């Protein structure tokens, strides 16, 4: 049975709106993201901490590609630090079955053209599901910033900046409670002479805040998936994914699939690191 490339991928693109609605719209996003409950919660802090190292790998891959070391660049693009989650596995299966109309196991594909598509789709789909971590980190960082503004009147777009603010607040309250002249005098004194948190308070606070934000990020799809579905972001990303798979089916394909979301999302990390570490000085 013959499957012309243009007809096959045109059919895939026609399925994108229904795929977005069933997986990212409401209540589809609930059904998808509730899978994070369980093992995903346990690995969430590790995956969260791996966000910036993974970004550095992508930057290095870009530099290697500019230097025409394409094989090394592609090898780096396939590397991902952290653990694969149940949500990522479910989304991978749904893209293969519902969007591309392919069996999950490549060995079950008999048509030569579809076998080529299945092989070409493996790497782009893996990269696509990994970029969801960026959206999750941005959502969690935004929520942290809102809490920081409301609770501390400070902009805290991540675990380091939020941890720094909370560590200083904890150290201040502890110092006030132990002030010899009483609480009122202590608050006045430490307003004029800010107290610096001990290394123990800093480490414990940063760990606690990082763990909390990581858990929020694991379940943030409840928020960012419907928003991205409504604004058309998910549709555009899936269109880019199908185009990347279509290009990869060509034997002469040389350009790797590299979504720009990975680079944009790390802006939060840079701001968070600068804001956080400056707060300790």
C-alpha positions as CSV (number, residue, x, y, z in Angstrom):
1,X,0.0,0.0,0.0
2,X,1.5,3.4,-1.0
3,X,1.5,6.4,1.3
4,X,2.7,9.5,-0.5
5,X,4.6,11.8,1.8
6,X,2.6,14.9,1.2
7,X,-0.7,13.1,1.6
8,X,0.3,11.3,4.8
9,X,1.6,14.4,6.5
10,X,-1.3,16.5,5.4
11,X,-3.6,14.0,7.1
12,X,-1.4,14.3,10.3
13,X,-1.7,18.1,10.3
14,X,-5.5,17.8,9.9
15,X,-5.5,15.7,13.1
16,X,-3.7,18.4,15.1
17,X,-6.8,20.4,16.3
18,X,-8.5,17.3,17.6
19,X,-5.3,16.1,19.2
20,X,-4.8,19.4,21.0
21,X,-8.3,19.5,22.2
22,X,-8.3,15.9,23.6
23,X,-4.9,16.2,25.3
24,X,-4.3,19.8,26.2
25,X,-7.8,21.3,26.3
26,X,-10.1,21.1,29.3
27,X,-10.7,18.3,30.6
28,X,-8.1,16.6,28.4
29,X,-5.2,18.3,30.3
30,X,-6.6,16.9,33.6
31,X,-6.5,13.4,32.3
32,X,-3.0,13.8,31.0
33,X,-1.4,15.6,33.8
34,X,-2.9,13.6,36.7
35,X,-0.5,10.8,35.5
36,X,2.2,12.9,37.2
37,X,0.9,11.6,40.6
38,X,3.2,8.8,41.7
39,X,6.7,8.2,40.5
40,X,6.8,11.6,38.6
41,X,6.6,13.4,42.0
42,X,9.6,11.5,43.3
43,X,11.8,12.4,40.3
44,X,10.4,15.9,39.9
45,X,13.1,17.6,42.0
46,X,15.9,15.9,40.0
47,X,14.3,16.8,36.7
48,X,13.8,20.4,37.9
49,X,17.5,20.7,38.8
50,X,18.6,19.3,35.5
51,X,16.8,22.1,33.6
52,X,19.8,24.4,33.4
53,X,22.4,21.6,32.6
54,X,20.2,20.4,29.8
55,X,20.1,24.0,28.5
56,X,23.9,24.1,28.5
57,X,23.9,20.8,26.5
58,X,21.6,22.5,23.9
59,X,23.9,25.5,23.7
60,X,26.9,23.3,23.2
61,X,25.1,21.4,20.5
62,X,24.3,24.7,18.7
63,X,27.9,25.8,18.8
64,X,29.0,22.4,17.4
65,X,26.5,22.7,14.6
66,X,27.8,26.2,13.8
67,X,31.3,24.6,13.6
68,X,29.9,22.0,11.2
69,X,30.4,19.2,13.7
70,X,26.9,18.0,12.9
71,X,27.3,14.4,14.1
72,X,28.5,15.5,17.5
73,X,25.7,18.1,17.7
74,X,23.1,15.6,16.9
75,X,24.5,13.2,19.6
76,X,24.3,16.0,22.2
77,X,20.7,16.8,21.1
78,X,19.7,13.3,21.9
79,X,21.2,13.5,25.4
80,X,18.9,14.5,28.2
81,X,19.7,14.6,31.9
82,X,17.0,13.4,34.3
83,X,14.3,10.8,34.3
84,X,11.6,10.1,31.8
85,X,8.2,10.7,33.4
86,X,4.8,8.9,33.0
87,X,3.4,12.0,31.4
88,X,6.1,12.1,28.8
89,X,5.6,8.3,28.1
90,X,1.8,8.8,27.7
91,X,2.3,11.8,25.4
92,X,4.8,10.0,23.3
93,X,2.4,7.1,22.8
94,X,-0.5,9.4,22.0
95,X,1.5,11.3,19.4
96,X,2.5,8.0,17.7
97,X,-1.0,6.5,17.7
98,X,-3.4,9.4,17.6
99,X,-1.4,12.0,15.6
100,X,0.8,10.0,13.3
101,X,-1.5,6.9,13.2
102,X,1.5,4.6,13.8
103,X,1.9,1.6,16.2
104,X,3.9,2.4,19.3
105,X,6.3,-0.5,18.6
106,X,8.2,0.1,15.3
107,X,8.3,-3.7,14.8
108,X,4.6,-3.8,14.2
109,X,4.9,-1.5,11.1
110,X,4.9,-3.4,7.9
111,X,4.7,-0.7,5.2
112,X,8.3,0.6,4.2
113,X,7.2,4.2,4.1
114,X,5.6,4.0,7.6
115,X,8.7,2.3,9.0
116,X,10.7,5.2,7.7
117,X,8.3,7.7,9.3
118,X,8.4,5.8,12.6
119,X,12.2,5.8,12.7
120,X,12.4,9.5,11.7
121,X,9.8,10.4,14.4
122,X,11.6,8.9,17.3
123,X,14.1,11.7,18.0
124,X,11.8,14.7,17.3
125,X,9.1,13.3,19.5
126,X,11.6,12.8,22.3
127,X,12.8,16.4,22.0
128,X,9.2,17.6,21.8
129,X,8.0,16.0,25.0
130,X,11.2,17.2,26.8
131,X,10.4,20.8,25.9
132,X,7.3,20.5,28.1
133,X,9.7,20.8,31.1
134,X,10.4,24.4,30.0
135,X,6.8,25.4,30.1
136,X,6.4,23.7,33.4
137,X,9.4,25.6,34.8
138,X,8.1,28.9,33.5
139,X,4.7,28.3,35.1
140,X,6.2,27.3,38.4
141,X,8.5,30.3,38.3
142,X,5.6,32.6,37.5
143,X,3.7,31.3,40.5
144,X,6.8,31.7,42.7
145,X,7.1,35.3,41.5
146,X,3.4,36.0,42.4
147,X,3.9,34.5,45.8
148,X,7.0,36.6,46.3
149,X,5.3,39.8,45.4
150,X,2.3,39.1,47.5
151,X,4.1,37.7,50.6
152,X,7.4,39.6,50.6
153,X,6.9,42.5,48.1
154,X,9.8,41.1,46.1
155,X,10.2,39.6,42.6
156,X,11.2,35.9,43.1
157,X,11.0,34.1,39.8
158,X,12.5,30.8,41.0
159,X,13.8,28.6,43.7
160,X,17.1,30.5,44.4
161,X,15.5,34.0,44.6
162,X,12.6,32.7,46.6
163,X,14.8,30.7,48.8
164,X,17.1,33.7,49.5
165,X,14.1,35.9,50.5
166,X,12.6,33.2,52.7
167,X,16.0,32.4,54.3
168,X,16.5,36.1,55.2
169,X,12.9,36.2,56.6
170,X,13.5,33.1,58.7
171,X,16.8,34.4,60.1
172,X,15.2,37.7,60.9
173,X,12.3,36.2,62.8
174,X,14.6,33.9,64.7
175,X,16.9,36.8,65.6
176,X,13.9,39.0,66.7
177,X,12.5,36.2,68.9
178,X,15.9,35.9,70.7
179,X,16.5,39.7,71.0
180,X,17.3,40.6,74.6
181,X,15.2,43.8,74.7
182,X,12.0,42.2,73.4
183,X,10.2,41.7,70.1
184,X,9.3,45.3,69.4
185,X,12.8,46.5,70.0
186,X,14.2,43.6,68.0
187,X,12.1,44.4,64.9
188,X,13.3,48.0,65.0
189,X,16.9,47.0,65.5
190,X,16.9,44.4,62.7
191,X,15.2,46.8,60.4
192,X,18.2,49.1,60.7
193,X,20.7,46.3,60.8
194,X,19.6,43.4,58.6
195,X,20.5,39.9,59.8
196,X,22.2,37.4,57.5
197,X,21.0,33.8,57.5
198,X,23.4,31.1,58.5
199,X,24.6,28.6,55.9
200,X,22.4,25.9,57.5
201,X,19.3,28.0,57.1
202,X,20.2,28.9,53.6
203,X,20.8,25.3,52.5
204,X,17.6,24.0,54.2
205,X,15.5,26.8,52.8
206,X,16.8,26.4,49.3
207,X,16.2,22.6,49.4
208,X,12.7,23.1,50.7
209,X,11.8,25.8,48.2
210,X,13.4,23.8,45.3
211,X,11.4,20.7,46.2
212,X,8.2,22.7,46.5
213,X,8.6,24.4,43.1
214,X,9.6,21.1,41.5
215,X,6.3,19.5,42.7
216,X,4.4,22.5,41.4
217,X,6.2,22.2,38.0
218,X,5.3,18.5,37.8
219,X,1.6,19.4,38.0
220,X,1.7,22.7,36.2
221,X,0.3,21.2,33.1
222,X,-3.1,21.6,34.6
223,X,-2.6,25.4,34.1
224,X,-0.3,25.9,31.1
225,X,-1.7,23.2,28.8
226,X,-5.2,24.7,28.5
227,X,-3.7,28.2,28.2
228,X,-1.4,27.1,25.4
229,X,-4.2,25.1,23.7
230,X,-6.5,28.2,23.7
231,X,-3.8,30.6,22.4
232,X,-2.8,28.2,19.6
233,X,0.8,27.6,21.0
234,X,0.3,23.8,21.2
235,X,-1.1,23.7,17.6
236,X,1.9,25.6,16.3
237,X,4.3,23.3,18.1
238,X,2.7,20.2,16.8
239,X,2.7,21.6,13.3
240,X,6.5,22.3,13.7
241,X,6.9,18.7,15.0
242,X,5.1,17.1,12.0
243,X,7.2,19.3,9.6
244,X,10.4,18.2,11.4
245,X,9.3,14.5,11.1
246,X,8.5,15.0,7.4
247,X,11.9,16.6,6.8
248,X,13.6,13.8,8.7
249,X,12.0,11.1,6.5
250,X,14.2,12.4,3.7
251,X,17.6,10.6,3.4
252,X,19.3,13.9,2.9
253,X,17.9,15.5,6.1
254,X,20.7,17.3,7.9
255,X,19.1,19.8,10.2
256,X,18.0,18.6,13.6
257,X,14.7,19.5,15.3
258,X,15.5,22.2,17.9
259,X,12.5,24.1,19.4
260,X,13.3,27.6,20.5
261,X,11.3,27.2,23.7
262,X,14.3,25.6,25.4
263,X,16.3,28.8,25.0
264,X,13.5,31.2,25.8
265,X,12.6,29.4,29.0
266,X,16.0,29.6,30.5
267,X,15.7,33.4,30.8
268,X,13.8,32.8,34.0
269,X,16.7,30.7,35.3
270,X,19.3,33.5,34.6
271,X,17.1,36.1,36.3
272,X,16.5,33.8,39.2
273,X,20.2,33.0,39.7
274,X,21.2,36.7,39.5
275,X,18.4,37.9,41.8
276,X,18.9,35.0,44.3
277,X,22.7,35.2,44.7
278,X,22.7,39.0,44.9
279,X,20.3,38.7,47.7
280,X,22.9,37.0,49.9
281,X,25.4,39.8,49.6
